[in-house]
């Protein structure tokens, strides 16, 4: 049976007064006190809006919400206790929202109004608060079980109208997103909780979750705090606690005391959160009536504190109701033996009324400031991302040496001279194997961890922590630059004064920097260009794009299409096509901004996958891109072969490359493997590394995977490898020249601080089993496109690099 409630239910000033209930004295002789001391969890979910990031299909959508205990005797779903529609949606013929929300009595689920999605990045305001009640278990104490919060996305084709969709209640969900509320959070929590569903239904549902422990049966609004008489408090303290000759049977059950303590803690948390949120949004929460009514509780504080002091054997109270509201933590367990059932009953109801008053005060405050509270909680959530996800991330800092291997080559004798350096890897170790072993050890340590935090846990991440990628992040610090010699690029290794070099280079760069014609006041135009890999599609990187949109919704995106059917050709032609496509896009967006206002600055970022990174660097070397190089901002490389395949240890993959060259004559494969010219110094890759394609970026992030067999590990990270370091031939020297040309561009000082990160991503490929894809390393190479968790970790941990 379904029933539809009105547009505004819950916090009505017409609610029946409850003063008689609060002032009434219970008939203790007729009803068991244990049965009357019940508490419940109330979880209020505010759904602000539905934002379409990347839904594949137009049509009617609806959100279904249910809630249940994770473990325990009570397996029934939570009951939607009250619903408040903050703003009534428009219901015209062109409106996105149809009908009203509803509650299903069969499974106690809540359904939002159906809404119609017509285009990408569409916003649908929902603005509704629904509060779920979950009774505690029969044992009477606080719950040790978590709560599972489930969001389902229901879909119907665009050919159905809203009424038909609303009538079809048994349709299976298109996507599900679950969250776990840990037991520590059940006493009180106010948090932002974004709902994204999955990679095939990429949306953003702005949700905030508000939790408190309440006295059972108190789900109606309390608009006035009931007075607590001196006599009532005195009776609790004098007649019971200070009384003598209590029978053992009259002593309260410790479980009831535990429940009372939990309610005390919930009271304190709620009061603290009210003040924190009020200060955060610069709004004062009106607690004047609450403060004026708590003085009587302080009388109870003094008497309880005196008894607590006597029990602990000290002459003065140890624990009083120390907080502003007059509550106590009751830290002394000995006090339990001096509290009767009557004591607990009276104090429980007095305190329960206070908590209920504070809870309803917050709900009314939230209704008046819903948007500001959501923004405040979102900012707090964003700041906590790096700490929250640090379980799967390992951070370190390394120095970039003035010369990557600290050695020089004598071409005649093939003699290598090594010098000491703190950042050198052991040349006898394979860096890819070391990275894989390090990630495996970290994954094993995660298996022994207990996730015992207080934050809401996204089950897409925390549901199976072992399947989440491990990220090893190296922040590469700029070190001394090496000096150059006119006679030899590598031979002169004398260090020069770094301070003078930085000063001189910066001043010279400032002289050469063209004066900006953009005004100081205006809008920043932020553009991100995504370039796919070999035989790829322009939407291959859509998961990365969607994560960037969540961090900065104002970024303009270009999903490059110009080379979709041309990735087997010459890199030079692909680079020229990309450059023209980028310039056309920039001019179009500049004209659009200029029509609506002034343009302050341009931030141009590039993201590439596989050989898409080579296409990007080739495009940046084109002369037509020169006027735009000063706007380069961030560069993210996903497994890009920046140093080619001069040293590739994957024999199976090398055989595939050979077949492509022999049977299809694929030009880009010849260029990748340095077979496009007999002289290595005349090859495409050698010349590309000589060009300044990296030095203008403010931030550079190189992502690699030791499991990726399609791209050599060292090539994706722009670093040396063991084979090259032991190769004394011309081939080894050419490789080192290319390597140092690239690093010199990254090392080159700029007027702003540059962030250079190397990130190793270790995927959990056990689900694929042992097949050809995992054997040749293709599974990890494609995983960069098919999962977004790794890029979510990086982007939210380094948010400033993407804004």
N, C-alpha and C positions, 0 to 999 in steps of 0.2 A: 504494500500500500504506500502510495506517495502522498505527501502533503506539501503544499507550497505555503511558505510564510510570506509576510509582507515585506515591503522594502526596508523597513526600519523596525527591528525587533531587538529587545534586550535591555538597553539602557534608557528606558522610558521613565519620565518623571511621574507617570501615573501608576507606577508599580505600587502594590499594596504595602502599607507601612509594616515594618517588622519589629517595632519597638516592644510590642507586647510579648513577642516570642523571646526577645533577648532578656527582658526583665522577668520573665516567668521563671519560677523555681521548679526544677524537675522533681517528679515523684520518684525518689530513689528507691523506695521500698517496693514499688511495683515493677520496675524495669531494671534489668541488669545494666550496670554502668558500662561494662565492657561492650555491650551491644550498642550503646549510645555514643561511644567515642570512636566514631568512624571518620576517616579522612579520604580525600580523593585528589587525584591529579587533574588539574584543569590546564589544558594546552590550547591557547588561542592562536589561530593561524590567520594572519592578515595577508590576503592575496591582492597585490597592488595592480599589477598589469601583466598582460601576456604580450611578449615581443617576439615576432617571428624572425629568427635569424636565417634559417635555411631549410624550411619545410619543402619537401619535394612536390606536394600536391596541394592544390587549392581545395577548399571545401569547408564543411562545418566541423568545428572542434569543440571539445568540452573537457573540463578537468574534474576528475573524481578524486576525492580525498577520503582515506580511511586511516584508522589508527588502532593499534593493538599492543598488548604486552608481548615482549619477545619470549619470555619464559614464565612459568608459573601455572597455577590452577586455573586462573581466569583467562580463557582463550577467546572470549567474545570481544568484538570490536568496541572501541570507545563510542560513547553516545554524543552526537552533536547536541549540546545543551542550549546554545543560543547563537543566533546569527544576526549580524548587523550589516545591512547594506549601506555603506557610507554615502555613496552617490548613486542616484538612479541613472542607468544608462539610457541613451536615446534609443527609441524604438520605432523610428521611421522606416520607410521602405528601403533606404540606403544604409541603414544602421548595420554595424558589424555584429551587434548583440541581439539575440532573439529570446523572448520569453523570460522566465525567472529561474532562480536557483531552486533546488529541491533536495529533500532528504529521503533516502531509501530506508524504510523501516526494517527490511529484511536483513541487511548487513550493516546498518547504522552508518551508511556512507553519505557523503555530502557531494553534490554536483553543482558546479557553477552554471551560469547561463550558457547556452550554446552561443558560439560566436563564429563568424565567417572570416576566413583568411583568404585574401585576394592577391596579395603581392608580398615580396620580400621586405623585411625590415618594417613590417606593419605593427603598429601599437594598438592593443585593445585594452582599454581601462576596465578593470574589474572592481577594484575598491570594495572588498567585502571581508568582514571578519567573522570567522566561525570558531567557536570554542567547543572543544571535546572534553568530556568528563570520563575519567577512568577510576573506578573504585579500587581501593587497595585490597590486598589479599586478605583472606579470612584470619590470618594470624594476628592482625591488628597493628603490626609494626610497619615502618617505612619499607617500601619495596626495594628489593635488591635486583630486580629485573629491569632491563632497558625497555624502551618503547619504540616500536617500529612505525614510522610515519610513511605512508604510501601515497604517491601521486600517480594517477593514471591519465593518459591522454587518449580520449575517445575521438574517433574520426568517422565522418560520413561524407560521401561524395557530394560534389557541388550540385548534382542534379536533385538531391533531396532538399526539401525546404526545412526550416527550423523546427516546425511542429512535428514533422515525421522523424527527425533526428531525436527530438526530445522524447518521443514515444517509444523509440527502440532502445530500451534500457538494458538489454542483454547483449549488446554488441561487445566484442572483445576489444581490449585496449590496443591502440597502435604502438604505444610505448609506455614504459613504467620506470619511475625513478623513486627509489626508497632511501630513507634516512633513518639513522639510529640515534635515539636520544639516550645517552648513557645514564645510569642511575645517579651519578654525581650531579647531573643537571636538573634532576626532577624536583629539587627543593626550590629552584628559582633560576631562570635563564631568560635573557632577551637577546635574540640573535637574528642576524640576516641569514637567509637560507635560500640561495638561488636554485631553481629547478631547471635542468637542461634536458631531461629525458635521455636521448642517446644520440649517436653520431648521425643516424638517419632521420632523426626528428629534432634537429638542433634549434632550440628556442631558449628564451630566457623568461622565466616566470619569477617576477620579483615577489619574494615571500619573506615575511618576518615571523618568527616564532616566539611566543611569550608563555612562560611556564610558571606555575606556582602550585604549592600544596595548600589545599583549602579544607575546611571542616565540611564533612559530608552534609548534603542537603542545603548547601548555602549558595546555590547557583543563581539566586535572584539578586537583583541589584540592591545594594545597601547605600542609600543616598545620605543617610545621617548616621553618624557614629553614636551608638547608645551609650548613655552615661553608665559609669561603674561606681556604685556607691562605696563609701568608706566602709560601711557595715559589711558589705559582701566580701571585700578584701580582708577585713579584720577577721571575719568568720573563717576564711580559708586558712589564715595564718595561725590564729589563736586556738580555734576549736579543734583543729585537726593536727597541725604540725607541732604546735607547742603543747598540745594536750598530752597527758600521760596515761599509761595503762592501755595503749592500743592493743587490740587482739591481733594476732598474727594473720588471721583471716581477713582483716580489714586493710592490710597493706596492699598497695597497688601493684599490679603485675608489671615487672620490668619492661615488658613489651609496650605497655601503655605509656610508661615513662619515656621510652624510646620514641614513640609517636609524638608525644608532647614536645620532646626536644626537637624533633624534625620540624614541627610547626613553628617552634621558636626560631629555628634557623631560617625557615622560609620567610618568616616575618622580617628578620634582619636583612636578608638578601633583597626582598621586595622594596624595603625602605631605602637601602643603598642604591638600588638600580633606579628608583624614581629620581633620586637626587642626581645620579650620574647622567641619566638621559636628559633631565631638565637642564643641567649645566652644559651638556654637550650641544643642545640645540638653542641654548640661551633663552630658555623659557622657565619660569618658576612654577613648580607644582604647588598648588594650594593645599597645604596641610595644616592650616591654622586651626580648624576644628579638631583635627586629630591630636595636635599638640596640647590643646586645652583640655582634652579628655583623658590624658594619660597620667595625670598627676596621681590619681587614685592607685594606679598600678605601682607607683613608686613606694606606696605604703607596703604593698605586698613584697616589693623588692627588699625593703629593710628587714622585714620579719623573716623572709626566706634566707636572706643573707646571714642574719644572726644565727639561725639554726644551722646553716651550712658551716659557719665558723665553729660552732660548738661541736658539730659532728666531726670536723677535721681536727679538733683538738687545739684550735688556735683561738685567741681572744677577740679577734675581729673578723668580720665577714670577709670571705675570700672572693665569692662571686655574688654580685648583686645584679639587678637588671640594669646593666651598665650603659646601655645605649639610650638614645634619646627617647625611645618609645617605652623604656622601662622594662625590657625583657632581659633574660639571663640565659647564659649557655648551660647552666647547671653542670659544671664540669666535675663536680664531686659525685662519684657514684654512691657514696655513703648516704647522700640525701635521699636516694630512692627508698631506703628502708624506713624513712620517717614520713613518707607521703602515703596517705590513705587513698582509697578509691574515690571518696568524696572530694578530697583535695584535687586530685587529678581532673575529675569531672568539672568542677567549678572553674579551675584555671584554664582548662582546655577550651571551654566555651567563651570565657572572657577573651582569651588570646585569639580564638577563631574569629570572633567578631572584628577584632582589630585587623587581622589579615584580610578578611573579606572586604572591609572598608578600604584598605590600601589597594587591593586588587581592582575594585571597581573605580577607585580614583584614577588608577593607571589607565583603565580602559577608556574612561571619558577623556583623559588627557591625550591618549593616543588618537582618539577620533578627531580631536581638534588639531593635532599636529602630526598627522599620519605620514605626510611626505617628508617632513624634516626628520622624524624619528627613523624612517626607512633609510634616508641618506646617511644619518649618523651611524646607524648600525652597519650599513654597507661599508662605510669607511673603516670602521673597527674590524669588520670581517676581512677586508682586503689587507690590512696591516698584519693580520695574524696568519696569512697564507704561508709565508716562508717557514714560520715555526711549526705550523700545523702539518706541512708536507715534508718537513726535514727528515722524517723517518726514511724516506726513499732517496734522499739527496745527501751526497758527501761533498763537502767544500774543502778547497785547499788553495793556497797561493803559491805560485812558482814564478821565478825570475826568467825573463827572456834574455839569454846571454848575448853579448855583443857579437858573437859569431856562434851559430847554432851548435856546432860540434867542437868549437874551440880548437880547430886545427887548420893546417894549411897543407897543400899538396905540392910536392915537387914532381912535375909531370915526367921528368926524365927517369927518376929512380923509383917512382911510385911509392915514395916514402911518406908516411903520415906522421905528423908531429902533433901530439895531444897535449893540451894544457889543462890544468885543474879548473873545475867549475862546479859550483854547488848545484846547478840545475841539470847536470848531465844525468841521463839514464845509464844504467849499466848496459854496455853494448852487447854483452853476452845474453841479455834477456830480450825476449820478444815483447814489445810494448802492448801489442794487441792481446797476447795471452795473459800478461800481467793485469791488464784492465778487466779482462773476463774473469780472472780469478778473484780480483778484488770485489767485483760486483757480486760474484757467487757467494763469497764469504759474508758480505753485507746482507744478502738475501737470507742466508741461513740465520743470521742474528735476528732478523725481523721475525722469523718463524718462532723465536723464543720470547718475543716481546708480548706484553699484555697491553692492549689498547685501553688505557684507563684515564683518558682525559675527560674534560667537562664539556667540550664543544660538540655540536651536532655533527655526526659522522655520515658522510656521503657513502652509501653502501656500494656505489660504483667503484669507489676506491678502497674503503675499509672492509667491504664485504669479503674480499679475498686478497689480503695484502701481498701475498706471494706472487700474484700474477701482475703486479704493478711494475713498470720499468724502474730500474735503478739508474740514477743519474750521478755521475762523478763530475763535478764542476771544478775546473781549474781557472782561477783568475790569474791571467798571465800579466805580470807586472813588467813595466818597461825597465830595461837595464841599460848599461853603457853601450853606446853605439861604437862600432868599430870604425877605424879610420880607413880611408881609401888611398890607393896608390895609383899613379898614372900608368905604371908599368904592369901591375898585376892586381886583379880584383880581390884575390884571396891572400896574396902573399904578405902584405903589410898588415900585421895584427896589433900594432902599437895602439894603446888606448889614448884617447884624447880627453881633454877636460870636458866633462858632461855639462856642467853648468854653463860654460861659455857656448857650447854647442846648442843647448836648448835656447839660450837667449838669442844667439845669432840666427838660428833657424826661424824662431818665432818672429823676430823683427823683419827678417827677409820675407817671410810668408805674408806679414801684414802689408809690406810694400807692394807685393805682387797681387794681393787680394783685391779684386775689383770692388769699387765702392758700390754698396747696395743702393738701388734706387727705390727700394720698398719703404713705405712710411713706417714710423715708429709705432703708431697706433693703428690697430686694425685686427683682422682675423688671420690666424695661422692656417695655411693650407698644408695638410698632412696627407701624403700619398704613399701607399704601399703597393709595390709591383710584385706579383707572384708569377714565377716562371717554372713550368713543368719540366720533366726530364725526358729521356729517350722514349719516343713513341707514346708520349703522355697526352693527357687531356688538360684543358685549361682549368678545370675544376678539381684537379688532383690535390691541390693544397687548400681546399675549402675548409678543412677542419682547423688549420692554422689561422686562416682568415677569420673564422668564427670566434676563436679565442681572442684574437686581436680586437675584434669588434666589442667584446665584453669589457675589455680594458679601456678602450677609447672608441666610443661610438661615432666620433666625428671624423674618423680616418676615411679617406677615399681609396677604394681598392681597384686595381687593374689586374684582372686575371688574364694574363697574356694568351692570345689565341693565334698570333701571327705565324707561329712555327709549328702548329699542331701536326701538320702533314709533312714537315720538312726536316725533322730531327735526324734524318740519315744523311743530310747534306753537309755542306761546308759550314764550319762555325762562323766564318767571316760573314757569310750571307745571312745566317740566322741572327748574328749580332746586329747587323745593319737593320734588319727588319724589326728587331726589338727596339732599337734606338728610335726609329721612326714612330713606332707605335707608342712609346713612352712620351715622346715630345708632343705628339698629337693629343694625348690624354692630358698632359700638363697644361697645354694651352687652352683646352676646352674648360678645364676646371678653373684656371685663372680667370678666364672671361666670365664664368659664372659667379665667382666670388666678387669680381670687380663690379658687376652689375648690382650686387646687393650691398656693397660696402667696400672699404679699402682693404688691401691685402698687406698684411704685416710681414709674414715670412713664409718660406716653403721648407718643408721637411720631406725629403724624398728617400724612401726606404725600399730595399730589395730583399726578396726571399726566394731562394731557389732550391730545387731538389735535383740531385744527381747532376747530369750534364747541363741542367738549367742554370747552374752556377757558372759554368764556362760561358754560356750564352750571355749571361749578365755581364761578366767581366769583359767579354768581347764588345758588347754594346757600349760599355763605359769608355772603351778605348776609341770609339768612333769620334771623328772631329765634330760632328753635329751635336754631340752630347757635352762638349766642352763648356758652354755657357751655363749648364745645369749642374756641373760637378760640385759647385760650392754649396748646393742645397742638399747634398747627400747626408743622410742621418744614420740609419741603422741598416746593418747587413746581417742576415741570418742565412747560413749555409747548412742545408740538410744533406749530409753525406755527398759532398761535392768533390770530384777528383781534381783538385786544384793543381796537383803536380803530375797529372796524367797517370799512365800505366807503365812507366819506365821500369818500375820494380813492383811486379804483381806476383804474389805467391800462390794465388788460387789457380791451380792448373786446369781444373774443369772449366772455369770461367774464361781463362786464356784460350782454351780450345774453341770455345764459342765465339770469341772475338776473331780468332783466325778464320773460322768458317764464314763469318759475316764479311770479312775483308776479301776472302777468296771467291765466294759465291755471289755476293751482292755488290761488292766494291763500295761498301759504305764509307764515304769520305770522312765522316766524323770519327769513325773507328781508327782509320789510318792516322788521324791527327792525335787521337788519344794515346795510341801506342807508338808514336814517334816514327812511323814508317812513311810519312808523307814527304820526306826528303832524306836523301842519303846522309847529309850532313846534319847532325843533331842540332847544331847552332842555327840552322836555317829552318827548323821545324816550326810549326805553328805555336806549340806550347812554349817553346823556349822564347820566342818573340813576345808572346802574350805576357809572360812573367816579367819581361823587361819594361812593359808599359805600366804606368801608374794607375792601376785600376782599383786599388784598395786604400790608398793613403787619404782620401777625402772623407771617408766614413767616420762618423763620431764614435760609433760603437760597432763591434764586430763579434759575432757569435758563430763559432764553428761546431756543428753537431756531427758526431761520428758514432759508429757502433763497432765494437770488436767482433760482433756476429755478422756484420755485413760483408759478404764475400764479393759483392759487385763492385765495390770501391775500395782500393787499398787504404788501410787504416791510416797510414802516415800521410797519404795524399789528402784525405778528408780533414786532417788536423793541421796540415802545412807544417810538418816536422820531418826530421830525418828518420831513416829506418836502418836496421842492422845491415841489410844487404848493401845499401848505398855507402854506409860508413866503412865497410870492408872492401869496397870496390875502388881500386887504385887506377882504373882506366879512365879514358876520356869520358866515358859514360858517367862514371861517378862524379867527375868534376863538373860536368854539365848539370847534373842533378843538383849539386850543391850551389851552383850559381843561381839556378832557378829558385831554390829554397830561400837563399839569402836575399834575392831580389824581392820576393814576396814579403819576407819578414821585415826588410828595410822599409817597405811601404807602411806596414802596420806599426813599426817602431817610430816612424817619422813624427817628430813632435808637432803638435797643433796648438792653436790658441786655447782650445778647450780640452778638458780631461777626456781621454779615450778609454773605453772599457773594452778589453779583449778577453773573451771567454772561450775556453775549449770545454765542450760537454760531451762526455761519453754516455751513451744510452744503451743499457743492457736490457733487452726485451726478454720476457718470459715466453719462449717459443715451444714450451712443452705441449701446448694444445695442438700444435701442428704435427707432432710426432716426427719420426724419421722418414723423410721423403726427399725428393729431389730438390725441392725449394730450400729446405733447411740445409741440405748437404752442400749446395753450391752457394749458400749465403743469400739467396734471393728473399727469403721470408723476412729477414731483418731489414733489408733494403726497402721493401714495400711497406713494412710496418710503420715507417715514418709517415706514410700517407693514410694509413687505416686506423690509427689511434691518435687521440689528441691529449692523452694524459701527460706525456713527456713535455709537450709544448705548453700545456697548462701550468705545469710545475715551473718551467723556466720563465714564462711571461709574468706570472703572478709573483714569483720570487724576485724578479728584476723589473718591476712595473715601470720605473722611470725610463727605462730604455725603449719603451714602446708607447710613450705618450708625447 
